[in-house]
Amino acid sequence: MAKITFIDLFAGIGGFHLAFHHCGAKCVFASEWDEFARRTYEYNFSKIEPTLFNKGRFAGDITKIDAKDIPDFDILTGGFPCQPFSQAGLKKGFNETRGTLFFDIARILKEKQPKAFFIENVRGLLNHNNGETFATIKRIIEELGYSFFYKIVFASDFGVPQHRPRLFMVGFKNKNIDFKFPEPKKLKMTMSDVFGGHVDRKIGYTLRVGGRHSDINDRRNWDTYLVDGKIRRLTPKEGLKMQGFPDTFAFPVSEVQAMKQLGNSVAVPAIEAVADEIIKILKAEE
């Protein structure tokens, strides 16, 4: 049986890639515009999927890529940035999302007609603009001929010690598929395991991009903990564990960039649990 293939859009440092790779799928195209994230991605995945890094398969700005030039694939994946949808809810169909990066997901789905998609965003997307933004996304995907399932999923429900609530959206070309999101699993590690010393909170703060080095008692603090009675700050080493990346994952960039990349990333075990369900369904279909 041929391997299930996927594309990795808005790839960041490759959380989706790692999750789908663990499930036995092959990445045939990826896109990431940030030069530092690209460095980290290539550094870690050139060994896993060397063919991805030639013939333009590791693209930069997705808005400049013609969908026809993307190799055929089974599943579209990506955590797309949610810029404000200025015209959301105007019922202009496919055209109303022009100017947002969701438009690129829609045009690729329209052109390539893959069997499935799995996209994610922040929890706030569900209620953005009184729910109109989300309703627009759902309607446009359905207009393109896909089913649409969604759920708020917590990283801590899949083994890693941060809440990290995210909106997961999954759909299939075959609308008869009744998709169920995986059931929560037990916590596999606590913040004490992450730091290798006693931390009073089992589950840590959600990793973020900005606002590092706030005081431990500051309400904005997310990277400072009391470990064995001493104040310690998160480093990329702890951040990787909290996001479910392997210890072998490396950052060929500064610590500031590494922490930013981790804050922007997905929790790999949560993505992997859903990826596994999608792949099982597609294999059963074959």
N, C-alpha and C positions, 0 to 999 in steps of 0.2 A: 504493500500500500504506500502511495506517495506521501511524503511529509506534508502536514498542514503548513501553509505559508501565511505570513502576515507582513504588514508594513507598520513601521513605528514612526508616527507623526508627532511633532512637538516632543522629540525624543528625550530631551534633557540629558541625563547621564545613563539612561537605558533601563529604568525600572521595569517598564513593560517588556523590553527585550529579554531581560533576565528571567522574568516570570514565565513568558511563553517558551523560552529556551528550555527551562526546567521541565516544561510539559511536552517537550519533544517537537516543538514547531520551529520552522526556519524563517528567519527574517530576510526578505528579498529587497527591501528598500527602507531607508530611514531619512528623516529630515529634522535638522536642528540648526537654528540660525546663530545662536550665541557661540562665539569662538572658543570661550573657555570650557563650556559644556561639551562642545565638539571634541576638544582635546581629550577630555576625560572619557568620553564615549569611545573614541577610536582606540585610546590606550588600553581599554579593558575588553573591547569586543573584537579587535582585529585578530586576536588569537582564536576566539570562539567562531567567528563568521568572517574569515578573511575576504571572501568574494564580495562582501557588502561594500568594501572600500575601494572598488574600482568601477569604471564605466558609469560614473555619475550616480551610483546607487545610494551614496551618502550625501544627500543634498543639503543646501543651506536654507535659503528662504523659500518656503513652500508656495508662497504666492506667485513665485516666478517659474514654477514647474508646471509644464503641460501634463495634465492627467494621462494623456495618451502615452507619454514617455515612461510611465511607471510600469514595471513588470506586473503581469497578472498575479493575483494573490487571493487567498481565501478570507482573511480577516483584516479589517482596518482597525488599528488601535491608536490611542493617543489621549493625552491629557491636554486639551486645548486651552489656551489662555482665554479668559472671558472678558474681552473689552466690552464696554457698554454697548448694547444693541440699540442704537438711536432710533431705529424705525420699527422695533419689535412690535408685533401686534397689528401692523397695518394691513395684514392679509394680502401682501403682494407676492406670496408664494416664494419660490426659489430666490428671487431677486432681493427680497427684503433683508437678507443677511449679508449682502455685499458690504465690504468695508470691515467685516469682522472675520476672524480666523476660522470661525465655524463654517463660513462660506466655502473654505477650501476642503473641509471634510465633505460637505454636501456635493461639491462638484466632482470630487474623486469617487464618491459613492455612485453618483449619476453616470459617470463615464465607465468605471471599472466593474460595477455591479458585483462586488464580492458576496460571498455566502453570509457573512456576518460582520458586525462591528462591535467594538468595546471601547467606549470613550468615558472619560471621567472629568470632573470639575469640582470646585469647592461646593460645600453644602449650600452656601448662600445663593447659588444659581437657581435653586428651586423656587425661591421667593423673590428673586430680583425683579424689579419693576412690577410689583404685585402679581408675580407669577407669569407675566406675559412673555418674558424672554424664554423661559423654559417651555411654555406652551408653543411658542414659535418653533423652537428647535424640534420638539416632538412632532409637530404637524408637518414640518418640512421633511423630516426623515420618513414619516409615514407616506407622504406624497411621493417619495422616491421609491416606494414599494417595499419598505421594511416594517417588521414588527418593532415594538419599542417597549422594553422593560427597564424599570429604574428602581434604585434603592439607595438610601443613605447607609454607607458601610463604614464601620469603625475599624481602624488598624488593630486595635486591642482585641477585637473579636477573632483575630487570626494570628495570635501568638506573640505579637510585639508590644512593648510597653509604652505606647502613646495612643491617645484616643484617635486623633487625625480623622475626623468624620469627612467623608468624601461622597459626592453624588456619582454613582456608577450607572452607566446607561449601556444597555446591550440590546441588539436586535438581529433578526435573521431575515434573509430573503424568503425562506420558506415560512410563511406566516402560520402554518399549522404547528410549529414547534412551540411547546408550552415551557418556556424557560423558568427555572427556579434558581434564585441566588443561593449559594451554599450556606449551610447552617453555621453559626459561630462555633469556634473551637476554643479550647482552653488556652490561657496565657502560658506561653512557653518560657518566658523570662521576665524578670522584674527589673526595676532600675538598680537594685542591688547587684544583680547579675551583670548589668551593663557596666557599672563602675567597678565591680569587684570589691565592694565594701558595703556597709549597711546604709541604705537610703530609706527614709521613713515613708516615702510614697512608692507603692508598687508600680503604678503607671505614671509615666512622666508627662511633661507638657508636650503639646504638639510642636514639632520642629517648625521654625518659621524662617523667613528670609531676613527681615530687618530686626532692629531693636535688640541686638546682642549686648551683653555685659550690663544689663540692668541689675540693680541691687537685688539681693535674694528675697527681700520683703516687698519689692516693687510689684504691683499688680501686672506689669508688662513683662516681668521676668519669665523666660522660658528656657534659659540655658545654664542656670546656676542652681546647684543642689548642695545639700548638706550630706556629706559622705563620711561616715565614721566620725561625725562631729566637726569636720573641717569643710570649708567652702570650696567646692570644685566646679569648674565650668566645663561644659561639653566641648569635646574636640571632635574632629571627623571620625576618630576611632569609635567613640560612643554613638555618634550620629548614624554611622553605618549599621550598627547593631539595632538601633531603634527603628530603622527603616527596613531591616531584614536583608541587607546586603551581606555577602560573604566577607570574611576577614581578608581575603585575598584581593578584594576590590581596592584599587589604588587611585590616588589623585595626583596627576602631574601638574597641579596648579597650586596657588597659594592657599593657606588655611582659610582666609577670608572667602575666596572663591569656592573652596570645597564646602564650607558651611552654607553658603548661598545655594549651591547646587543640591545639597541634601535637603534644604528647606523647600526647594522647588520640586523635589522628587516625589515618587509614589512609594507607599509601603509595599514592598515586593510580595510578601506572603498573602496579602489581601487580594492583590491583582492575580497572583498565581492560583488562588482558590477558584476565582471566577473563570480564569483562562482554562483551567482544567475541565470545568463544566462545559464550556463552549466547545472545546476540542472533542470531548467525549460525544457530544451531540452530533458534531459534523462527521466524526468517524462512523458513528452508528448510521447516519444518513447514507454514507457511501456503501 
